């Protein structure tokens, strides 16, 4: 099943749900269409399983950050840096999310697993933020879900739009220097936004 998910992830990320072919996934995994349908029920079921696996992998790594052991600002910097690094290092995840947004979240809405996988990150953001407010380092009028959304937006856009930005502004946004500079810029934006 892991091989099927890995190949299907690449197929759905590159071609979207409509363009991905079960025949191609079966061929690349040396299995049969029948076996894929046995495990996942349908092409849409496989697509949902791919989305669940993508979110699960990110959230499992995120859970190992031990943000509770860090001072609030350091914890926030760590979380933002992790989000940027993960998304920059996993453009397949970004393409999957972009494809799912073209479906207006139709398939994520069918997955209770994805809903549950995202509860811990909101809890982590809320706890870091509330500790910062309590310590007097963060202002007290920021919604934690909106803060998570802002972190995600800045990091996501840096990957999803790097090709168009590179062409429009004639920049090489994929050099190690450009990636590191953008990472620092996003961390600073978020920290300054919540800082008291």
C-alpha positions as CSV (number, residue, x, y, z in Angstrom):
1,X,0.0,0.0,0.0
2,X,2.9,2.4,0.8
3,X,4.2,2.0,-2.8
4,X,0.8,2.6,-4.2
5,X,0.4,5.8,-2.1
6,X,3.9,7.0,-3.1
7,X,3.3,6.6,-6.8
8,X,-0.3,7.9,-6.6
9,X,1.0,11.0,-4.8
10,X,3.3,11.9,-7.7
11,X,0.6,11.1,-10.2
12,X,-2.1,13.2,-8.5
13,X,0.3,16.0,-7.8
14,X,1.5,16.2,-11.4
15,X,-1.8,15.5,-13.2
16,X,-4.6,16.3,-10.7
17,X,-7.5,14.0,-10.0
18,X,-9.0,14.2,-13.5
19,X,-5.7,13.6,-15.3
20,X,-4.3,10.8,-13.1
21,X,-4.7,7.3,-14.4
22,X,-5.2,4.2,-12.3
23,X,-3.6,2.2,-15.1
24,X,-0.4,4.2,-14.8
25,X,-0.3,3.9,-11.0
26,X,-0.9,0.1,-11.3
27,X,1.8,-0.2,-14.0
28,X,4.4,1.8,-11.9
29,X,3.7,-0.2,-8.8
30,X,3.6,-3.6,-10.5
31,X,0.1,-4.3,-9.2
32,X,-3.3,-4.5,-10.7
33,X,-6.1,-2.0,-11.0
34,X,-8.3,-4.6,-9.2
35,X,-5.9,-4.5,-6.2
36,X,-5.9,-0.7,-6.1
37,X,-9.7,-0.7,-6.1
38,X,-9.7,-3.4,-3.4
39,X,-7.5,-1.3,-1.1
40,X,-9.0,2.1,-1.9
41,X,-12.5,1.5,-3.3
42,X,-12.2,4.0,-6.2
43,X,-9.9,6.5,-7.8
44,X,-11.4,9.2,-5.6
45,X,-10.8,6.9,-2.5
46,X,-7.2,6.6,-3.5
47,X,-7.0,10.4,-4.0
48,X,-8.4,11.0,-0.5
49,X,-5.9,8.4,0.9
50,X,-3.1,10.3,-0.8
51,X,-4.3,13.6,0.8
52,X,-4.5,12.0,4.2
53,X,-1.1,10.5,3.9
54,X,0.4,13.9,2.8
55,X,-1.1,15.7,5.8
56,X,-0.2,12.9,8.2
57,X,3.5,13.0,7.2
58,X,3.7,16.8,7.8
59,X,1.8,16.7,11.1
60,X,3.9,13.8,12.4
61,X,7.1,15.7,11.9
62,X,5.6,18.9,13.3
63,X,4.6,17.0,16.5
64,X,8.3,16.4,17.2
65,X,9.2,20.1,17.4
66,X,8.6,20.2,21.2
67,X,7.5,23.8,21.1
68,X,6.4,23.6,24.7
69,X,10.1,23.4,25.7
70,X,10.9,26.7,24.0
71,X,10.2,30.3,25.0
72,X,7.2,31.7,23.1
73,X,9.1,33.7,20.5
74,X,11.6,30.9,19.9
75,X,8.7,28.4,19.6
76,X,7.0,30.6,17.0
77,X,10.2,31.0,15.1
78,X,10.7,27.3,15.1
79,X,7.2,26.6,13.9
80,X,7.4,29.1,11.1
81,X,10.8,27.9,10.1
82,X,9.6,24.3,10.1
83,X,6.6,25.1,8.0
84,X,8.7,27.0,5.5
85,X,11.3,24.2,5.3
86,X,8.7,21.5,5.0
87,X,6.8,23.2,2.2
88,X,9.9,24.2,0.4
89,X,11.3,20.7,0.6
90,X,7.9,19.1,-0.4
91,X,6.6,20.8,-3.6
92,X,4.5,17.7,-4.2
93,X,2.5,18.5,-1.1
94,X,2.0,22.1,-2.4
95,X,0.7,20.8,-5.8
96,X,-1.6,18.3,-4.1
97,X,-3.1,21.1,-2.0
98,X,-3.4,23.4,-5.1
99,X,-5.2,20.6,-6.9
100,X,-7.6,20.1,-4.0
101,X,-8.3,23.8,-3.9
102,X,-9.3,23.6,-7.6
103,X,-11.9,21.0,-6.3
104,X,-12.9,23.6,-3.7
105,X,-11.9,21.2,-0.9
106,X,-14.5,18.6,-1.9
107,X,-12.4,15.6,-1.1
108,X,-10.8,16.9,2.1
109,X,-14.3,17.6,3.3
110,X,-15.0,13.8,3.0
111,X,-12.0,13.0,5.3
112,X,-12.5,13.0,9.0
113,X,-8.9,12.0,9.2
114,X,-7.6,15.2,7.7
115,X,-9.8,17.2,10.1
116,X,-8.3,15.4,13.1
117,X,-4.8,15.6,11.8
118,X,-5.0,19.4,11.8
119,X,-6.3,19.8,15.3
120,X,-2.8,19.4,17.0
121,X,-1.2,22.2,14.9
122,X,-4.0,24.6,15.9
123,X,-3.6,23.6,19.5
124,X,0.2,24.1,19.2
125,X,-0.2,27.6,17.7
126,X,-2.8,28.5,20.3
127,X,-0.6,27.3,23.2
128,X,2.5,29.1,21.9
129,X,0.5,32.3,21.3
130,X,-1.2,32.2,24.7
131,X,2.1,31.6,26.5
132,X,3.5,34.6,24.6
133,X,0.5,36.8,25.7
134,X,0.8,35.6,29.3
135,X,4.5,36.4,29.3
136,X,3.8,39.9,27.8
137,X,5.7,39.3,24.6
138,X,2.8,38.9,22.2
139,X,-0.1,41.2,21.7
140,X,-3.5,39.9,22.9
141,X,-5.7,40.4,19.8
142,X,-4.6,37.7,17.4
143,X,-6.8,34.7,16.5
144,X,-4.6,31.5,16.5
145,X,-6.4,30.1,13.5
146,X,-5.7,33.3,11.6
147,X,-2.1,33.2,12.7
148,X,-1.8,29.6,11.4
149,X,-3.4,30.7,8.2
150,X,-0.9,33.6,7.8
151,X,2.0,31.3,8.4
152,X,0.7,28.8,5.9
153,X,-0.1,31.5,3.3
154,X,3.4,33.0,3.4
155,X,5.2,29.7,3.2
156,X,2.8,28.1,0.6
157,X,3.0,31.1,-1.7
158,X,6.8,31.0,-1.7
159,X,6.6,27.5,-3.3
160,X,3.4,27.7,-5.3
161,X,4.3,30.9,-7.1
162,X,8.1,30.7,-7.3
163,X,8.1,29.9,-11.0
164,X,5.8,32.8,-12.0
165,X,7.6,35.2,-9.7
166,X,11.0,34.1,-11.1
167,X,9.8,34.8,-14.6
168,X,8.0,38.0,-14.0
169,X,10.8,39.6,-11.9
170,X,13.7,37.8,-13.5
171,X,14.9,36.4,-10.2
172,X,16.3,33.0,-9.3
173,X,14.3,32.2,-6.3
174,X,15.7,28.6,-6.0
175,X,19.2,29.4,-5.0
176,X,20.2,28.5,-1.4
177,X,20.7,32.2,-0.7
178,X,17.2,33.2,-2.0
179,X,15.5,30.3,-0.1
180,X,17.3,31.2,3.2
181,X,16.5,35.0,2.8
182,X,12.8,34.3,2.2
183,X,12.7,31.9,5.2
184,X,14.2,34.6,7.4
185,X,11.8,37.2,6.0
186,X,8.7,35.1,6.7
187,X,9.8,34.3,10.2
188,X,10.4,38.0,10.9
189,X,7.1,39.0,9.4
190,X,5.1,36.6,11.6
191,X,7.1,37.4,14.8
192,X,6.7,41.1,14.3
193,X,3.0,40.7,13.6
194,X,2.4,39.1,17.0
195,X,5.0,40.9,19.0
196,X,3.7,43.3,21.6
